[in-house]
């Protein structure tokens, strides 16, 4: 990304748009002064906050990242929210006043300050990350897709918390978000970054103006580039015909699941080939824990998860939790909520080829499979890159590509569309629809109503687990 020029004035509220790979997260890191020095990359021109180099503007900028786990540092909720203030040498009495105010703003005020951060749901961790930034009272608030992994209620809570802050303080804000409508009522300016390509190898600002003007003049360009432009229709990938439902491929029998304490008790569900099932409900309801249990990666507290008899390995039972990891390949695949948890190779192409090789393909065949998946996921240009260097949305697509390459009969996915722009979201939906139409059973944890509607998925709703 080169030749990017813009000036943000105090009090402006800017929506930063661009397709995946355009450099939005890199730009946000630069504004926050956390890109590092010359030994970690190249920089041309200048990037300043109030006339000071962004790397020297300590305490003036607060950044909420895509992945809240990368910002949570300490064991206890209150200590974590106070961490930034302590590094700014804020007086102790003021720190805890700020912490309580910020936790109230993001809807976590009812939790004990000594609650373990490890016991928070994904949505709660995201709100805690926001609270820690708000407690620092930065002049510039940077939000890098802060609501992408929240349930609808959590989205409203974070949005309203940010609204309260900027209305009370006049704070300058820059937000990156593919789903434009979430923040549209709070922004007064839109900046669009172009993704480097053959016509523009460096990328640049391709639009900058008031929201209505930018969307009216460049709506088609933005949609083609991946933005969720308000009012655009969602494609329909519903099954062309009803599944026969002769016999389930995966079932639960009086299942109780959880990590220690039970999050769900006496669950009886059937999952069928050629069908997509969406596990939905608020953060903290146990959906991700159930997904791990269904995938044979977490032992049930009670009851059973059973796979169809014709899919079990030879000389093994029907309960996937008892299988060896290699026996899961081609039978049950899991796409984790945190993609990094499943990366095992140093290069993107090798990561996608692991499954096909383990299934018996030769190296050449496995690489051909990997190349096809990378092309479908718009990741070909990263074939020789380290998986950990990709953006959040790119890592998500890589984790999906890696699992689809093994062609499992049951595919369990935890938030598969998190961090995707409209173009890559559409490719993801097409891939899920294709594996469904080939007869696989797809089970996905999601808050993405558009995804569920586009696939014509069956909804299984969960309530928040009781404390």
N, C-alpha and C positions, 0 to 999 in steps of 0.2 A: 504494500500500500504506500503510494507516494503522491506528492502534489496535492495533499488535502489541506484546504484553507477554509477556516471559518472562525468567527468570533462570537462567543456567547456572552451576553451582557448580564449584569447582576439582576436577579429576579426572574430571568427567563426560564421557561419550562419546556424543554426540548425533547422531542421523540426522535431517537436515532434509529433509522431503518436501514435495511440492506439484506441481501440474500446471505445464506450461510456461506462463510468463507470470505465475506467482504471486508472483514476486519473490525467489526463492531466491538467485540470483546477486547481486542487488542487496543483499540482506541480508548475504551473505558479504562483499561489498565494504565495506559499512558497518561490520561487525565488524572488518575489517582496517584501517579508517580511511582508505580510498582513494576515497571517494565525492566528495571535493572540498568546497568551501565553499558558502555561500549563493548565490553567483553562478552555480553550476553546477546548482542545483536547489533544492527545498524540503525542509525537515526540521522535524518537530515532535517534541516529547518529547526524550528523551536516550538515548544509546547509549554505555555506559561499559565499560571493561576495568579491573578492579581499582579501580573508583571514579574512574578517569581517563577523560576524553573519548577515544573510540576514535581520533580523529585525532591525539591527543597521546601515544598508547601505543606509541611507537616501539620496535621490537625485541621487543615482547611477543607479537606475533601474526605467524604465518607463513601465507601464502595460496598455495595451488596452484590455478591457474585452469584452466578447461576447455581452453583452447588453449595448449599449451606454447610455441608460437612467440611469444606475447605476453609471455613471461617470459624468453626466452633473449636475452641482450644482447651477449655477447662472443664472439669468434671461437673461442677455445680452451676445451675442455671444463672443464679445471681452473679457469681464470680465471672462467668463468661460475658454477661452483659456489661459488667464493669471493666473488662479488660482494657478496652480502648481508652476509657477515661483515666485509668491508672497510668497508662503509658504517656498520657498528656499531663500528668501531675496535677489533675484536678483534686481539690481538697476532699478528704474522705467523706465528710458529712454531705457535701454536694454530690459526690459520686452516687451515693445510695438514693438520694432524692431523684437524680436523673434516671437511675436504673429503674426505679419503681414507676416513674412517669412513662418511660419508653416501653416497659413491659405492658403497662395498661393500654398504651396506644395500639399495640399489635395484638391485643387480645390474650396475653399470657399473664395478666395481672393476678389471676386467681390461683396460679401455681406457686408452690413454696420456693423461696429463693435457693434452698439447698437441694432442690430436686435434681437428680442426675440427668445430665444432657444426653446420656446414652439411652434413656428411656423415653425420649421424645420422638414423636412421629416425624416423618419427613417435612410435613407442613409446619409443625411446631418448630423444627430446627430452622426452617427458613425465616419464620417470624422472629426467632431469637437472634439470628444474624442481623436482621433489620433493626431490632431493638438495640443491639450493641452499637450499631452505627448511629442511630438517632440519639443515643445517650451522649455521644461525643459532640453533638450540636455543630456539625460541619456547615460551612457556608455553601458548599456545593455537594449536593446529594446525587450519587451515581447509582442507578438501579439497573443491573444486568439481568433482565428477565426474572424479576423477583417473585412473580406469581405463577410461573410456568408449571410448577409441580404441586400446586395447591388445589384443594377442592373448591367448589364455587363459593362456599361460605368463607373460606380462608382468603380467597381472592378479594372479596368485598372488605374483609377486615384489614388487609394490607393496604389496599387502595384507600380506604377511609382514613387509616392511620397516616399515610403519606399526605393526603389532602389536608388533614388537620394540622400537620406540621408546616406545610408550605403556606397555608393561609394564615397561620399564626405568626410565622417568622419572615415571610417573603423570600424564603430560601430558593436559591437557584437549583434546578433539577435537570438531569439528563437521564432518560430512561430508554433502555433497549428492550423492545418487545415485538415479537412477531404478531401477536394478537392486538392489533391497533386499538380496538374498541375499549379495551380495559382502561387505557389511560387517556383516551381522546378528550374527555371532559376536563383534564388537568393540564394539557399542553397547549402552548400558543405558537409553537414553531416545529417544523419537521425538517430534519436533515437526512438525506438519503445517500449512503455510500454505495458506489458501484463495485461489483466484484471484478477482480482482474480477469481479463480474457484476451483473446487474440486481438480484438479491436482496441482494447485499453489494458495493456499488460500491467499497469501499476494500480489501476482503480483510482477513484477520485470522488468528489462530491458531485452527484448528478442531479440533485434537486435540493432546494433550500427555500423555505417560505412558510406562509401560514398553512395550517392543515387543509382547509377547504380548497385553497388554490393548488397545493401540491397534488391532492387526490384528484381534483378535476382535470388537471393538465397531464398528470402522469399515472393515472389509475391503472391503465393497461400495462405500462412499463413496470410499475411496482408489483402488480399481480404476477407478471411473468418472472420478475426477480425474486418472488417468494413472499411478498408481504400479504397479510390477511387484510385486504382492502375492505372496509365496511360496505356491506350490501352485495358482495359477490356471492354467487351460488356455490354450494358445496356439492362436489360430484357424488354420484350414487354408485356404490359398488356392492349393493345388496345381492344376495344369492339369486340366481335366475330361477331356481326352483327350490321348493322345500326339501330339506334333508329327510331321508327315509326314516331315520331314527329307529332302525331295527334293534340295535344293541349299543349300549354306551361303550366308549373306548376307555374311559376313566370314570371311576365312581368313588364316592366316600360313603362309609357306613358308620353312623353314629360318631362322627369324627369330632374330637376335641383337640384344638390346636393352640399353640402359644409358645412363648419362651418363658418357662416357669409357670406363671399364672395363666390360666386359660383365657384366650380372647374370644373363642367361640366354642360352643358345646353342642353335641348331638346334631352335627351337620350332616345332612343326607342330600347329596347332589349327584347328578349324572351329567357327563359331558360326552358329546357325540362327534363322530367324524364328520367333516364337512360343515362344521358349525363354529361360529365365533361367540364366545361368552365373555361378557364384560363384568368384572367384579367391581362394584361401585359403592360409594359411600364416603363419609367424612374421613379425614386423616385421623389416625389412631384407632380405626375400627378393626384393624388386623388384616387388611387385604393382602399386604405384602407378605406377612407371615403365613397366611393361607397359601399364597402362591408358592412359596418355598416348600411348604408341606406337600402340595399337589405334585411338585416337580421331583419329589423323592430326595430332597436335600435337608429336610428338617423332620425329625421324628415326631409323630403324633403323640399328644398327651394320652389320648385314649381313642379307641375306634381304629378305623383303617382307611387307607387310600389304596384302591385296587385298580390294576390295569386289565384290559381284556386278555383273556387266556391266550389268544393267538398272537399277542404282542410280547408276551413275557419271554425272557431268555430261556434257552434250554437248561434244564436242571435247576431252575430258580422258581421262586414263588411269584405270586401276583402283586406283592407289595413292593413298590419301587424303592422304599427306604432301605430294603435289605440287599439291593443290588450293588455291584461294584460300579464305580464311576464309568468305566468303559462300556458297561452294559446299558447305560442310559443313552449312549449315542445312537441316533437314528430312531430312538423310541420316544424319549422325553427330552426336550431342550428347554433351557431357562435363559431368558434375557433379563439381567438384573436391573434394578433401579439405578444403581451406580455402575456404569459400564466398566470402570477400572477394575472392579472386582473379578472380572472374568478374562482380562487380557493376559496372555501367556507368551507372546512372541515379541521380538524386537522390531518387526516390520509389519505394516498393515497387511500387505499381501500374504505374508506367512501366517498372520493371525487368522485370516479367513480360510486359509487352506488346511488348518489343523483338523477340522471336522471331517472334510472329505478324505484326507490321508488316513485318519483313524478308522474310517469306514471301508478302507481297502483300496481307494483310488491310488494310482501311481502319482508320482510327484507332478508330472506334466498334466495329468488329468485334474489333479487337485488345483493346480494353478489356473487351469482354464476355468474351472468352476469359480475360483476366487475372483478372477478377472471379470467374469460375467456378473457376479454379485456386486463388485465394486463399481462397475459401470451403472448398474441399476440404482445404486445408492449414491451416485454422483461423488464417488471417492477415488476414482481412478488416479487422479493427480497426486494422491497421497500414498500410492502403493509402496514406495520405498521409505516412507516416513515412520517414525516411532509412534505407536498408538497414543502414547501419553502426551504427544505434542499437538494433538487435534483439539479443536474447540469442543465445548460440551455437546452441541448438536451433532457434530461429526463423530464423536465417540459413540453417541447413541446409535447412529446409523451403522457404525462399524460393528457394534455388539449384535445388532439385529442381523446384519449380513453374515457374520460368523456363524450364528446359530442356524439361519436358514440354509446355509451351505451344506449342513449335515442332514437336511430334509427330515426332521423328526416327525413322527406320527402325532405326537402331542407337543404343542409349542406353548409354553407359559411365558408371558411377557409382562414386565412391570414398567408401566408408563412408557410404552414404546415411542410415542410421538413427542415426548418432552424435548423442548429446545429446538424444534424444527420450524423452518419457515414454510410457507404454503406449498412451494414447489417440492421440497423434500418430504413434507408431510404427505403430499399426494402420491409420491413414489412409494412411501412406506405403506400407505393404505392399499395401493395396487398390489404390492408384494404380499401383504397379509391376505388379501382377497384371493390371490393366486394360489397360495399354499392351502387355503381353505377349500378352494375349488378342486384341488388335487386330492382332497379327501382327508387332509390333516385336521385335527381338532386344535383350535386356538383358544387359549384362555388368557385374558389380559386384564391387568389391574389398570384402571384409567379414570381420570376425571374429565377426559376429553369427550364432551357430548357430540361434537361434530364427527369424531372418529367412530363412535358407536352408531350414529345415524347413517354415516356413509357406508358402513359394513352391514347394516341391518342386524346388528348383534343382539343376542339375548342378554338382558340385564339381570344380574343378581345383586340385590341391594343389601348393604350391611349398615347396621347402626353403630354409633360410637360405643366402644367397649366401656363397660362400667369400671370406675376406679376401684 
